[in-house]
Each structure stands twice: as structure tokens, then as C-alpha cells.
């Protein structure tokens, strides 16, 4: 699991702009499978990324 | 004026409710589109694979904890090999970030996950950099 920050700007009253800092937790399980498939492909495996 | 303030507050709460303090994005991150750049990077990596594997066995190139390779005293040849490999890897990593709508700083996460996979797939004796930054031989 990894945390990556982002900034979201909400526009309501132009005289009172606000910025909300949120943190999105990225589930990396799917990404790890994709990475594994890509590396298998590179090394001569048959999986498609 | 008061209603404007209430509307503003409601908007804020709505955004916060939508995001939550720790929103989990449970998705499959993948290469959704095989662009010419990505295809070229994959092809080049396939063609380079045996040479890179030999360099890693010789200890002149190592796998970093950022999903890249680095020369380790192998001279200009190892440096050129690492530079070409890293260029192609970054093309693939950046495509995953862009094609999945991830924020730009997710690139570091993508690199870290690929590094983990590289460590798992490394052959015995390959130089690998651990998450702590310490170097080891698998």
C-alpha cells in the first residue's frame, strides 16, 4: 500500500477560495500483478501486460 | 450572504465526503493502450534482456529500489546499458501513470512496485538494492 497526496480545489465563493489536501491510498496489488506480467513478457514469458 | 456561506460549507463537506481522509483506490493498474513508444520500449527491453541478465550476473549492473538499474563499476558499457534500460523502463512506468489517471507523484509508487517485482524475479547472485537502500546479492 502506498500513500500519494493530491490537492483538490473547491470553488464556491470566489472571495473565499479553499484548498483541501487529501491523501489517496493506492492499492498496489493490481499494479504488482501488472508489473509481474510485464517483466515476464520482457524476459520471454507469454503473459500480456 | 449567510446562504452563500452555507452553500460554500456544503460544497466543502461534499468534496470531503467524496474523498474521505484515506480513500482507497482499489483498481487494476495496467497498460491500457499499447502506444508506439511503449511498444518500442518493450521490444528494446526484450532484445536487451540477455545482455542485462549477464551484466547483473557479472555484478556490473544492479537493480535499484526505484525500479531502475545502475552501473556498478562496469565501465562505459555498463553505463550505456543501464541508461538505455532506464529510459525504456521509465517510458513504461510513465505510461502506466498516465493511462490510469494516477497523480504525477504516483510514479514513485509505480517504480517501487516494479522494484519489488524485480527483486523477486532476480537470479541468485544479482545485485539488488533493498527498500532500506542497502545493497545485497540475491
N, CA and C atoms of all chains as a GROMACS GRO file, in nm:
protein
  561
    1UNK      N    1   0.084  -0.119   0.000
    1UNK     CA    2   0.000   0.000   0.000
    1UNK      C    3   0.088   0.124   0.000
    2UNK      N    4   0.046   0.227  -0.070
    2UNK     CA    5   0.126   0.349  -0.072
    2UNK      C    6   0.033   0.467  -0.065
    3UNK      N    7   0.082   0.572  -0.011
    3UNK     CA    8   0.001   0.692   0.002
    3UNK      C    9   0.053   0.797  -0.093
    4UNK      N   10  -0.038   0.856  -0.165
    4UNK     CA   11   0.006   0.962  -0.254
    4UNK      C   12  -0.085   1.081  -0.232
    5UNK      N   13  -0.029   1.197  -0.220
    5UNK     CA   14  -0.107   1.316  -0.190
    5UNK      C   15  -0.159   1.383  -0.314
    6UNK      N   16  -0.269   1.456  -0.301
    6UNK     CA   17  -0.317   1.534  -0.412
    6UNK      C   18  -0.386   1.657  -0.357
    7UNK      N   19  -0.403   1.754  -0.441
    7UNK     CA   20  -0.467   1.877  -0.399
    7UNK      C   21  -0.597   1.893  -0.476
    8UNK      N   22  -0.704   1.920  -0.405
    8UNK     CA   23  -0.834   1.939  -0.469
    8UNK      C   24  -0.880   2.081  -0.441
    9UNK      N   25  -0.915   2.153  -0.542
    9UNK     CA   26  -0.963   2.288  -0.522
    9UNK      C   27  -1.115   2.291  -0.537
   10UNK      N   28  -1.183   2.341  -0.436
   10UNK     CA   29  -1.328   2.354  -0.440
   10UNK      C   30  -1.361   2.500  -0.464
   11UNK      N   31  -1.444   2.526  -0.560
   11UNK     CA   32  -1.478   2.664  -0.592
   11UNK      C   33  -1.621   2.690  -0.546
   12UNK      N   34  -1.639   2.782  -0.458
   12UNK     CA   35  -1.772   2.821  -0.413
   12UNK      C   36  -1.778   2.972  -0.416
   13UNK      N   37  -1.734   3.032  -0.310
   13UNK     CA   38  -1.728   3.177  -0.302
   13UNK      C   39  -1.590   3.221  -0.353
   14UNK      N   40  -1.584   3.294  -0.465
   14UNK     CA   41  -1.454   3.334  -0.520
   14UNK      C   42  -1.373   3.420  -0.423
   15UNK      N   43  -1.441   3.480  -0.328
   15UNK     CA   44  -1.367   3.561  -0.230
   15UNK      C   45  -1.310   3.475  -0.117
   16UNK      N   46  -1.354   3.353  -0.114
   16UNK     CA   47  -1.304   3.264  -0.006
   16UNK      C   48  -1.262   3.129  -0.065
   17UNK      N   49  -1.164   3.131  -0.155
   17UNK     CA   50  -1.120   3.003  -0.214
   17UNK      C   51  -1.058   2.915  -0.108
   18UNK      N   52  -1.080   2.788  -0.119
   18UNK     CA   53  -1.021   2.694  -0.024
   18UNK      C   54  -0.943   2.588  -0.099
   19UNK      N   55  -0.847   2.532  -0.034
   19UNK     CA   56  -0.771   2.421  -0.089
   19UNK      C   57  -0.776   2.307   0.012
   20UNK      N   58  -0.817   2.192  -0.035
   20UNK     CA   59  -0.824   2.075   0.054
   20UNK      C   60  -0.712   1.980   0.014
   21UNK      N   61  -0.632   1.944   0.108
   21UNK     CA   62  -0.529   1.844   0.080
   21UNK      C   63  -0.580   1.707   0.123
   22UNK      N   64  -0.589   1.619   0.029
   22UNK     CA   65  -0.640   1.486   0.059
   22UNK      C   66  -0.530   1.383   0.031
   23UNK      N   67  -0.542   1.270   0.094
   23UNK     CA   68  -0.447   1.162   0.069
   23UNK      C   69  -0.522   1.042   0.013
   24UNK      N   70  -0.474   0.994  -0.098
   24UNK     CA   71  -0.538   0.878  -0.161
   24UNK      C   72  -0.446   0.759  -0.141
   25UNK      N   73  -0.501   0.654  -0.084
   25UNK     CA   74  -0.424   0.532  -0.063
   25UNK      C   75  -0.440   0.445  -0.186
   26UNK      N   76  -0.331   0.417  -0.251
   26UNK     CA   77  -0.337   0.339  -0.374
   26UNK      C   78  -0.315   0.192  -0.341
   27UNK      N   79  -0.411   0.111  -0.380
   27UNK     CA   80  -0.397  -0.033  -0.363
   27UNK      C   81  -0.306  -0.083  -0.475
   28UNK      N   82  -0.192  -0.134  -0.436
   28UNK     CA   83  -0.093  -0.168  -0.538
   28UNK      C   84  -0.096  -0.315  -0.581
   29UNK      N   85  -0.193  -0.391  -0.531
   29UNK     CA   86  -0.196  -0.533  -0.566
   29UNK      C   87  -0.208  -0.554  -0.717
   30UNK      N   88  -0.303  -0.480  -0.776
   30UNK     CA   89  -0.322  -0.492  -0.920
   30UNK      C   90  -0.200  -0.446  -0.996
   31UNK      N   91  -0.138  -0.342  -0.945
   31UNK     CA   92  -0.019  -0.288  -1.010
   31UNK      C   93   0.095  -0.390  -1.005
   32UNK      N   94   0.107  -0.459  -0.894
   32UNK     CA   95   0.214  -0.558  -0.881
   32UNK      C   96   0.195  -0.673  -0.980
   33UNK      N   97   0.069  -0.713  -1.000
   33UNK     CA   98   0.043  -0.820  -1.096
   33UNK      C   99   0.077  -0.773  -1.237
   34UNK      N  100   0.040  -0.647  -1.267
   34UNK     CA  101   0.073  -0.592  -1.398
   34UNK      C  102   0.224  -0.586  -1.416
   35UNK      N  103   0.294  -0.541  -1.313
   35UNK     CA  104   0.440  -0.533  -1.320
   35UNK      C  105   0.501  -0.670  -1.345
   36UNK      N  106   0.448  -0.769  -1.275
   36UNK     CA  107   0.498  -0.905  -1.292
   36UNK      C  108   0.475  -0.955  -1.434
   37UNK      N  109   0.356  -0.926  -1.487
   37UNK     CA  110   0.326  -0.969  -1.625
   37UNK      C  111   0.419  -0.902  -1.726
   38UNK      N  112   0.443  -0.774  -1.706
   38UNK     CA  113   0.531  -0.700  -1.798
   38UNK      C  114   0.672  -0.757  -1.793
   39UNK      N  115   0.720  -0.784  -1.673
   39UNK     CA  116   0.857  -0.837  -1.662
   39UNK      C  117   0.866  -0.978  -1.717
   40UNK      N  118   0.759  -1.056  -1.704
   40UNK     CA  119   0.757  -1.188  -1.767
   40UNK      C  120   0.764  -1.175  -1.919
   41UNK      N  121   0.690  -1.078  -1.970
   41UNK     CA  122   0.691  -1.055  -2.115
   41UNK      C  123   0.831  -1.016  -2.162
   42UNK      N  124   0.895  -0.928  -2.087
   42UNK     CA  125   1.029  -0.881  -2.125
   42UNK      C  126   1.129  -0.997  -2.122
   43UNK      N  127   1.112  -1.084  -2.023
   43UNK     CA  128   1.210  -1.192  -2.008
   43UNK      C  129   1.180  -1.312  -2.098
   44UNK      N  130   1.073  -1.300  -2.177
   44UNK     CA  131   1.044  -1.408  -2.271
   44UNK      C  132   0.924  -1.491  -2.233
   45UNK      N  133   0.853  -1.450  -2.126
   45UNK     CA  134   0.731  -1.518  -2.088
   45UNK      C  135   0.621  -1.486  -2.187
   46UNK      N  136   0.506  -1.544  -2.167
   46UNK     CA  137   0.400  -1.526  -2.266
   46UNK      C  138   0.285  -1.438  -2.219
   47UNK      N  139   0.294  -1.386  -2.095
   47UNK     CA  140   0.181  -1.307  -2.042
   47UNK      C  141   0.175  -1.172  -2.111
   48UNK      N  142   0.054  -1.125  -2.133
   48UNK     CA  143   0.034  -0.993  -2.191
   48UNK      C  144   0.008  -0.893  -2.080
   49UNK      N  145   0.079  -0.777  -2.080
   49UNK     CA  146   0.056  -0.680  -1.972
   49UNK      C  147  -0.083  -0.622  -1.974
   50UNK      N  148  -2.595   3.652   0.207
   50UNK     CA  149  -2.456   3.626   0.247
   50UNK      C  150  -2.446   3.497   0.329
   51UNK      N  151  -2.548   3.484   0.420
   51UNK     CA  152  -2.546   3.365   0.504
   51UNK      C  153  -2.570   3.238   0.421
   52UNK      N  154  -2.661   3.249   0.322
   52UNK     CA  155  -2.688   3.131   0.240
   52UNK      C  156  -2.566   3.096   0.155
   53UNK      N  157  -2.493   3.199   0.115
   53UNK     CA  158  -2.372   3.173   0.037
   53UNK      C  159  -2.271   3.095   0.121
   54UNK      N  160  -2.261   3.135   0.248
   54UNK     CA  161  -2.170   3.067   0.339
   54UNK      C  162  -2.210   2.923   0.361
   55UNK      N  163  -2.339   2.900   0.376
   55UNK     CA  164  -2.388   2.764   0.396
   55UNK      C  165  -2.360   2.678   0.273
   56UNK      N  166  -2.384   2.742   0.154
   56UNK     CA  167  -2.360   2.667   0.030
   56UNK      C  168  -2.211   2.631   0.017
   57UNK      N  169  -2.127   2.727   0.055
   57UNK     CA  170  -1.983   2.704   0.048
   57UNK      C  171  -1.943   2.589   0.139
   58UNK      N  172  -1.998   2.591   0.261
   58UNK     CA  173  -1.967   2.485   0.358
   58UNK      C  174  -2.017   2.350   0.307
   59UNK      N  175  -2.137   2.351   0.247
   59UNK     CA  176  -2.193   2.226   0.196
   59UNK      C  177  -2.104   2.169   0.087
   60UNK      N  178  -2.055   2.260   0.001
   60UNK     CA  179  -1.967   2.216  -0.107
   60UNK      C  180  -1.841   2.152  -0.051
   61UNK      N  181  -1.785   2.213   0.052
   61UNK     CA  182  -1.664   2.158   0.114
   61UNK      C  183  -1.690   2.019   0.171
   62UNK      N  184  -1.802   2.008   0.243
   62UNK     CA  185  -1.834   1.879   0.306
   62UNK      C  186  -1.857   1.772   0.201
   63UNK      N  187  -1.921   1.812   0.090
   63UNK     CA  188  -1.946   1.715  -0.017
   63UNK      C  189  -1.813   1.664  -0.072
   64UNK      N  190  -1.720   1.756  -0.098
   64UNK     CA  191  -1.591   1.715  -0.152
   64UNK      C  192  -1.519   1.624  -0.053
   65UNK      N  193  -1.522   1.662   0.074
   65UNK     CA  194  -1.456   1.580   0.177
   65UNK      C  195  -1.520   1.442   0.186
   66UNK      N  196  -1.654   1.440   0.177
   66UNK     CA  197  -1.724   1.312   0.185
   66UNK      C  198  -1.687   1.224   0.067
   67UNK      N  199  -1.671   1.287  -0.049
   67UNK     CA  200  -1.638   1.209  -0.168
   67UNK      C  201  -1.496   1.152  -0.157
   68UNK      N  202  -1.404   1.231  -0.101
   68UNK     CA  203  -1.266   1.188  -0.093
   68UNK      C  204  -1.240   1.101   0.029
   69UNK      N  205  -1.288   1.147   0.143
   69UNK     CA  206  -1.258   1.077   0.267
   69UNK      C  207  -1.112   1.099   0.302
   70UNK      N  208  -1.078   1.080   0.428
   70UNK     CA  209  -0.940   1.105   0.468
   70UNK      C  210  -0.842   1.001   0.415
   71UNK      N  211  -0.890   0.883   0.384
   71UNK     CA  212  -0.798   0.781   0.336
   71UNK      C  213  -0.863   0.699   0.228
   72UNK      N  214  -0.906   0.764   0.124
   72UNK     CA  215  -0.976   0.694   0.017
   72UNK      C  216  -0.886   0.587  -0.044
   73UNK      N  217  -0.940   0.468  -0.056
   73UNK     CA  218  -0.863   0.358  -0.115
   73UNK      C  219  -0.907   0.340  -0.258
   74UNK      N  220  -0.812   0.349  -0.348
   74UNK     CA  221  -0.843   0.323  -0.488
   74UNK      C  222  -0.802   0.180  -0.518
   75UNK      N  223  -0.898   0.094  -0.517
   75UNK     CA  224  -0.869  -0.046  -0.544
   75UNK      C  225  -0.902  -0.074  -0.689
   76UNK      N  226  -0.802  -0.064  -0.771
   76UNK     CA  227  -0.824  -0.080  -0.914
   76UNK      C  228  -0.714  -0.166  -0.973
   77UNK      N  229  -0.733  -0.200  -1.098
   77UNK     CA  230  -0.628  -0.268  -1.170
   77UNK      C  231  -0.554  -0.164  -1.253
   78UNK      N  232  -0.428  -0.149  -1.223
   78UNK     CA  233  -0.349  -0.053  -1.298
   78UNK      C  234  -0.278  -0.130  -1.408
   79UNK      N  235  -0.296  -0.088  -1.528
   79UNK     CA  236  -0.240  -0.163  -1.639
   79UNK      C  237  -0.206  -0.073  -1.756
   80UNK      N  238  -0.138  -0.131  -1.851
   80UNK     CA  239  -0.115  -0.060  -1.977
   80UNK      C  240  -0.242  -0.075  -2.058
   81UNK      N  241  -0.320   0.030  -2.064
   81UNK     CA  242  -0.449   0.022  -2.132
   81UNK      C  243  -0.434   0.039  -2.283
   82UNK      N  244  -0.328   0.103  -2.323
   82UNK     CA  245  -0.309   0.129  -2.466
   82UNK      C  246  -0.162   0.105  -2.502
   83UNK      N  247  -0.140   0.021  -2.601
   83UNK     CA  248  -0.004  -0.007  -2.645
   83UNK      C  249   0.039   0.099  -2.747
   84UNK      N  250   0.087   0.209  -2.696
   84UNK     CA  251   0.130   0.318  -2.786
   84UNK      C  252   0.260   0.278  -2.854
   85UNK      N  253   0.295   0.344  -2.963
   85UNK     CA  254   0.423   0.312  -3.030
   85UNK      C  255   0.543   0.326  -2.937
   86UNK      N  256   0.542   0.426  -2.850
   86UNK     CA  257   0.653   0.446  -2.756
   86UNK      C  258   0.665   0.328  -2.659
   87UNK      N  259   0.551   0.284  -2.607
   87UNK     CA  260   0.551   0.173  -2.512
   87UNK      C  261   0.594   0.044  -2.582
   88UNK      N  262   0.540   0.023  -2.702
   88UNK     CA  263   0.576  -0.097  -2.778
   88UNK      C  264   0.726  -0.100  -2.807
   89UNK      N  265   0.778   0.016  -2.847
   89UNK     CA  266   0.922   0.024  -2.876
   89UNK      C  267   1.004  -0.002  -2.750
   90UNK      N  268   0.959   0.049  -2.638
   90UNK     CA  269   1.031   0.028  -2.512
   90UNK      C  270   1.030  -0.119  -2.473
   91UNK      N  271   0.914  -0.184  -2.488
   91UNK     CA  272   0.905  -0.327  -2.456
   91UNK      C  273   0.994  -0.410  -2.549
   92UNK      N  274   0.990  -0.378  -2.678
   92UNK     CA  275   1.072  -0.452  -2.773
   92UNK      C  276   1.221  -0.438  -2.741
   93UNK      N  277   1.260  -0.314  -2.711
   93UNK     CA  278   1.402  -0.289  -2.681
   93UNK      C  279   1.443  -0.362  -2.554
   94UNK      N  280   1.355  -0.365  -2.456
   94UNK     CA  281   1.388  -0.435  -2.332
   94UNK      C  282   1.400  -0.586  -2.356
   95UNK      N  283   1.312  -0.639  -2.441
   95UNK     CA  284   1.321  -0.782  -2.471
   95UNK      C  285   1.455  -0.814  -2.538
   96UNK      N  286   1.494  -0.729  -2.632
   96UNK     CA  287   1.619  -0.753  -2.705
   96UNK      C  288   1.741  -0.736  -2.614
   97UNK      N  289   1.727  -0.655  -2.513
   97UNK     CA  290   1.839  -0.624  -2.423
   97UNK      C  291   1.845  -0.722  -2.304
   98UNK      N  292   1.742  -0.802  -2.288
   98UNK     CA  293   1.727  -0.880  -2.165
   98UNK      C  294   1.847  -0.970  -2.134
   99UNK      N  295   1.893  -1.044  -2.234
   99UNK     CA  296   2.003  -1.139  -2.209
   99UNK      C  297   2.131  -1.066  -2.170
  100UNK      N  298   2.157  -0.955  -2.240
  100UNK     CA  299   2.276  -0.876  -2.210
  100UNK      C  300   2.269  -0.819  -2.068
  101UNK      N  301   2.150  -0.772  -2.032
  101UNK     CA  302   2.132  -0.715  -1.898
  101UNK      C  303   2.145  -0.824  -1.791
  102UNK      N  304   2.087  -0.940  -1.819
  102UNK     CA  305   2.096  -1.051  -1.723
  102UNK      C  306   2.242  -1.090  -1.700
  103UNK      N  307   2.320  -1.092  -1.809
  103UNK     CA  308   2.462  -1.128  -1.797
  103UNK      C  309   2.537  -1.022  -1.716
  104UNK      N  310   2.504  -0.895  -1.739
  104UNK     CA  311   2.570  -0.787  -1.664
  104UNK      C  312   2.535  -0.795  -1.515
  105UNK      N  313   2.412  -0.833  -1.486
  105UNK     CA  314   2.374  -0.845  -1.346
  105UNK      C  315   2.446  -0.963  -1.280
  106UNK      N  316   2.459  -1.073  -1.356
  106UNK     CA  317   2.532  -1.187  -1.300
  106UNK      C  318   2.679  -1.155  -1.278
  107UNK      N  319   2.732  -1.068  -1.367
  107UNK     CA  320   2.872  -1.028  -1.351
  107UNK      C  321   2.888  -0.922  -1.242
  108UNK      N  322   2.775  -0.869  -1.196
  108UNK     CA  323   2.780  -0.769  -1.089
  108UNK      C  324   2.810  -0.628  -1.136
  109UNK      N  325   2.806  -0.607  -1.267
  109UNK     CA  326   2.840  -0.474  -1.319
  109UNK      C  327   2.716  -0.384  -1.330
  110UNK      N  328   2.599  -0.443  -1.313
  110UNK     CA  329   2.473  -0.367  -1.314
  110UNK      C  330   2.386  -0.422  -1.201
  111UNK      N  331   2.321  -0.333  -1.129
  111UNK     CA  332   2.235  -0.378  -1.020
  111UNK      C  333   2.096  -0.318  -1.029
  112UNK      N  334   2.003  -0.387  -0.964
  112UNK     CA  335   1.863  -0.340  -0.961
  112UNK      C  336   1.843  -0.247  -0.841
  113UNK      N  337   1.802  -0.124  -0.867
  113UNK     CA  338   1.781  -0.028  -0.758
  113UNK      C  339   1.644  -0.047  -0.694
  114UNK      N  340   1.624   0.019  -0.581
  114UNK     CA  341   1.493   0.012  -0.515
  114UNK      C  342   1.394   0.113  -0.574
  115UNK      N  343   1.432   0.170  -0.691
  115UNK     CA  344   1.341   0.261  -0.762
  115UNK      C  345   1.299   0.203  -0.896
  116UNK      N  346   1.315   0.073  -0.913
  116UNK     CA  347   1.272   0.008  -1.036
  116UNK      C  348   1.360   0.038  -1.155
  117UNK      N  349   1.481   0.082  -1.128
  117UNK     CA  350   1.576   0.112  -1.235
  117UNK      C  351   1.701   0.027  -1.214
  118UNK      N  352   1.793   0.036  -1.310
  118UNK     CA  353   1.921  -0.033  -1.293
  118UNK      C  354   2.031   0.072  -1.285
  119UNK      N  355   2.140   0.034  -1.222
  119UNK     CA  356   2.252   0.127  -1.210
  119UNK      C  357   2.382   0.053  -1.235
  120UNK      N  358   2.475   0.119  -1.306
  120UNK     CA  359   2.605   0.054  -1.328
  120UNK      C  360   2.682   0.044  -1.197
  121UNK      N  361   2.754  -0.065  -1.182
  121UNK     CA  362   2.832  -0.084  -1.058
  121UNK      C  363   2.975  -0.122  -1.096
  122UNK      N  364   3.044  -0.021  -1.144
  122UNK     CA  365   3.185  -0.040  -1.178
  122UNK      C  366   3.209  -0.114  -1.307
  123UNK      N  367   3.114  -0.116  -1.395
  123UNK     CA  368   3.129  -0.192  -1.519
  123UNK      C  369   3.180  -0.110  -1.636
  124UNK      N  370   3.221   0.015  -1.611
  124UNK     CA  371   3.274   0.098  -1.719
  124UNK      C  372   3.166   0.154  -1.809
  125UNK      N  373   3.208   0.212  -1.921
  125UNK     CA  374   3.114   0.279  -2.011
  125UNK      C  375   3.007   0.187  -2.069
  126UNK      N  376   3.045   0.061  -2.089
  126UNK     CA  377   2.949  -0.034  -2.149
  126UNK      C  378   2.831  -0.056  -2.054
  127UNK      N  379   2.862  -0.077  -1.927
  127UNK     CA  380   2.756  -0.098  -1.827
  127UNK      C  381   2.673   0.029  -1.810
  128UNK      N  382   2.740   0.143  -1.817
  128UNK     CA  383   2.668   0.271  -1.802
  128UNK      C  384   2.570   0.292  -1.918
  129UNK      N  385   2.614   0.260  -2.038
  129UNK     CA  386   2.528   0.276  -2.156
  129UNK      C  387   2.411   0.179  -2.151
  130UNK      N  388   2.441   0.058  -2.106
  130UNK     CA  389   2.336  -0.044  -2.093
  130UNK      C  390   2.229   0.002  -1.993
  131UNK      N  391   2.274   0.052  -1.879
  131UNK     CA  392   2.181   0.097  -1.776
  131UNK      C  393   2.100   0.218  -1.824
  132UNK      N  394   2.166   0.308  -1.893
  132UNK     CA  395   2.095   0.428  -1.940
  132UNK      C  396   1.983   0.392  -2.038
  133UNK      N  397   2.014   0.302  -2.131
  133UNK     CA  398   1.913   0.261  -2.230
  133UNK      C  399   1.798   0.187  -2.161
  134UNK      N  400   1.833   0.098  -2.069
  134UNK     CA  401   1.730   0.022  -1.999
  134UNK      C  402   1.640   0.115  -1.917
  135UNK      N  403   1.700   0.209  -1.848
  135UNK     CA  404   1.622   0.300  -1.764
  135UNK      C  405   1.529   0.389  -1.846
  136UNK      N  406   1.577   0.430  -1.961
  136UNK     CA  407   1.494   0.513  -2.049
  136UNK      C  408   1.367   0.436  -2.088
  137UNK      N  409   1.384   0.309  -2.124
  137UNK     CA  410   1.269   0.228  -2.165
  137UNK      C  411   1.178   0.196  -2.046
  138UNK      N  412   1.238   0.168  -1.932
  138UNK     CA  413   1.155   0.139  -1.814
  138UNK      C  414   1.071   0.261  -1.777
  139UNK      N  415   1.132   0.378  -1.780
  139UNK     CA  416   1.057   0.499  -1.743
  139UNK      C  417   0.943   0.528  -1.841
  140UNK      N  418   0.965   0.495  -1.968
  140UNK     CA  419   0.857   0.510  -2.067
  140UNK      C  420   0.737   0.426  -2.026
  141UNK      N  421   0.764   0.304  -1.983
  141UNK     CA  422   0.657   0.213  -1.942
  141UNK      C  423   0.592   0.262  -1.812
  142UNK      N  424   0.673   0.301  -1.715
  142UNK     CA  425   0.619   0.347  -1.586
  142UNK      C  426   0.530   0.471  -1.606
  143UNK      N  427   0.581   0.564  -1.686
  143UNK     CA  428   0.504   0.688  -1.708
  143UNK      C  429   0.374   0.660  -1.783
  144UNK      N  430   0.376   0.562  -1.871
  144UNK     CA  431   0.254   0.525  -1.944
  144UNK      C  432   0.151   0.467  -1.847
  145UNK      N  433   0.196   0.387  -1.752
  145UNK     CA  434   0.102   0.330  -1.653
  145UNK      C  435   0.038   0.442  -1.572
  146UNK      N  436   0.118   0.538  -1.530
  146UNK     CA  437   0.065   0.651  -1.452
  146UNK      C  438  -0.036   0.730  -1.536
  147UNK      N  439   0.002   0.764  -1.657
  147UNK     CA  440  -0.084   0.848  -1.741
  147UNK      C  441  -0.211   0.775  -1.782
  148UNK      N  442  -0.198   0.649  -1.823
  148UNK     CA  443  -0.314   0.576  -1.876
  148UNK      C  444  -0.414   0.535  -1.768
  149UNK      N  445  -0.370   0.537  -1.642
  149UNK     CA  446  -0.461   0.502  -1.533
  149UNK      C  447  -0.508   0.624  -1.454
  150UNK      N  448  -0.475   0.742  -1.505
  150UNK     CA  449  -0.522   0.865  -1.441
  150UNK      C  450  -0.468   0.885  -1.301
  151UNK      N  451  -0.349   0.833  -1.276
  151UNK     CA  452  -0.289   0.849  -1.143
  151UNK      C  453  -0.222   0.986  -1.134
  152UNK      N  454  -0.212   1.040  -1.012
  152UNK     CA  455  -0.142   1.167  -0.998
  152UNK      C  456   0.007   1.150  -1.031
  153UNK      N  457   0.070   1.259  -1.069
  153UNK     CA  458   0.209   1.252  -1.115
  153UNK      C  459   0.301   1.190  -1.010
  154UNK      N  460   0.270   1.217  -0.882
  154UNK     CA  461   0.360   1.163  -0.780
  154UNK      C  462   0.341   1.013  -0.758
  155UNK      N  463   0.246   0.953  -0.829
  155UNK     CA  464   0.230   0.808  -0.821
  155UNK      C  465   0.342   0.735  -0.895
  156UNK      N  466   0.418   0.809  -0.974
  156UNK     CA  467   0.530   0.747  -1.047
  156UNK      C  468   0.624   0.678  -0.948
  157UNK      N  469   0.648   0.741  -0.834
  157UNK     CA  470   0.738   0.681  -0.734
  157UNK      C  471   0.681   0.549  -0.683
  158UNK      N  472   0.549   0.543  -0.668
  158UNK     CA  473   0.485   0.419  -0.623
  158UNK      C  474   0.501   0.310  -0.728
  159UNK      N  475   0.477   0.348  -0.854
  159UNK     CA  476   0.492   0.253  -0.964
  159UNK      C  477   0.634   0.199  -0.965
  160UNK      N  478   0.731   0.288  -0.952
  160UNK     CA  479   0.871   0.245  -0.954
  160UNK      C  480   0.902   0.151  -0.838
  161UNK      N  481   0.846   0.182  -0.721
  161UNK     CA  482   0.872   0.099  -0.604
  161UNK      C  483   0.813  -0.042  -0.621
  162UNK      N  484   0.695  -0.048  -0.683
  162UNK     CA  485   0.632  -0.179  -0.705
  162UNK      C  486   0.711  -0.261  -0.807
  163UNK      N  487   0.756  -0.195  -0.913
  163UNK     CA  488   0.838  -0.267  -1.011
  163UNK      C  489   0.969  -0.313  -0.948
  164UNK      N  490   1.025  -0.230  -0.860
  164UNK     CA  491   1.149  -0.271  -0.793
  164UNK      C  492   1.127  -0.396  -0.710
  165UNK      N  493   1.012  -0.402  -0.644
  165UNK     CA  494   0.979  -0.520  -0.563
  165UNK      C  495   0.971  -0.643  -0.652
  166UNK      N  496   0.907  -0.627  -0.767
  166UNK     CA  497   0.894  -0.740  -0.860
  166UNK      C  498   1.032  -0.781  -0.912
  167UNK      N  499   1.116  -0.682  -0.943
  167UNK     CA  500   1.250  -0.713  -0.992
  167UNK      C  501   1.330  -0.790  -0.888
  168UNK      N  502   1.314  -0.751  -0.762
  168UNK     CA  503   1.387  -0.823  -0.656
  168UNK      C  504   1.339  -0.968  -0.648
  169UNK      N  505   1.208  -0.986  -0.661
  169UNK     CA  506   1.152  -1.122  -0.653
  169UNK      C  507   1.199  -1.208  -0.770
  170UNK      N  508   1.212  -1.145  -0.888
  170UNK     CA  509   1.246  -1.221  -1.008
  170UNK      C  510   1.397  -1.229  -1.032
  171UNK      N  511   1.475  -1.160  -0.949
  171UNK     CA  512   1.620  -1.158  -0.970
  171UNK      C  513   1.678  -1.298  -0.957
  172UNK      N  514   1.781  -1.323  -1.035
  172UNK     CA  515   1.851  -1.452  -1.027
  172UNK      C  516   1.945  -1.450  -0.908
  173UNK      N  517   1.977  -1.569  -0.860
  173UNK     CA  518   2.070  -1.579  -0.747
  173UNK      C  519   2.202  -1.512  -0.785
  174UNK      N  520   2.247  -1.425  -0.698
  174UNK     CA  521   2.375  -1.357  -0.722
  174UNK      C  522   2.360  -1.218  -0.780
  175UNK      N  523   2.241  -1.184  -0.832
  175UNK     CA  524   2.220  -1.050  -0.888
  175UNK      C  525   2.230  -0.944  -0.778
  176UNK      N  526   2.296  -0.830  -0.806
  176UNK     CA  527   2.297  -0.720  -0.709
  176UNK      C  528   2.159  -0.655  -0.702
  177UNK      N  529   2.105  -0.646  -0.583
  177UNK     CA  530   1.973  -0.582  -0.565
  177UNK      C  531   1.982  -0.482  -0.450
  178UNK      N  532   1.914  -0.372  -0.467
  178UNK     CA  533   1.908  -0.272  -0.361
  178UNK      C  534   1.781  -0.295  -0.280
  179UNK      N  535   1.795  -0.310  -0.152
  179UNK     CA  536   1.680  -0.334  -0.065
  179UNK      C  537   1.603  -0.204  -0.042
  180UNK      N  538   1.478  -0.213   0.004
  180UNK     CA  539   1.400  -0.090   0.030
  180UNK      C  540   1.473   0.008   0.122
  181UNK      N  541   1.556  -0.045   0.210
  181UNK     CA  542   1.631   0.041   0.303
  181UNK      C  543   1.741   0.120   0.234
  182UNK      N  544   1.775   0.082   0.111
  182UNK     CA  545   1.884   0.147   0.038
  182UNK      C  546   2.012   0.065   0.039
  183UNK      N  547   2.015  -0.034   0.126
  183UNK     CA  548   2.133  -0.120   0.136
  183UNK      C  549   2.141  -0.213   0.015
  184UNK      N  550   2.263  -0.240  -0.031
  184UNK     CA  551   2.281  -0.331  -0.145
  184UNK      C  552   2.308  -0.471  -0.095
  185UNK      N  553   2.259  -0.568  -0.172
  185UNK     CA  554   2.277  -0.707  -0.134
  185UNK      C  555   2.289  -0.790  -0.262
  186UNK      N  556   2.327  -0.915  -0.246
  186UNK     CA  557   2.323  -1.010  -0.358
  186UNK      C  558   2.212  -1.108  -0.330
  187UNK      N  559   2.128  -1.128  -0.429
  187UNK     CA  560   2.016  -1.219  -0.404
  187UNK      C  561   2.068  -1.362  -0.386
   0.00000   0.00000   0.00000
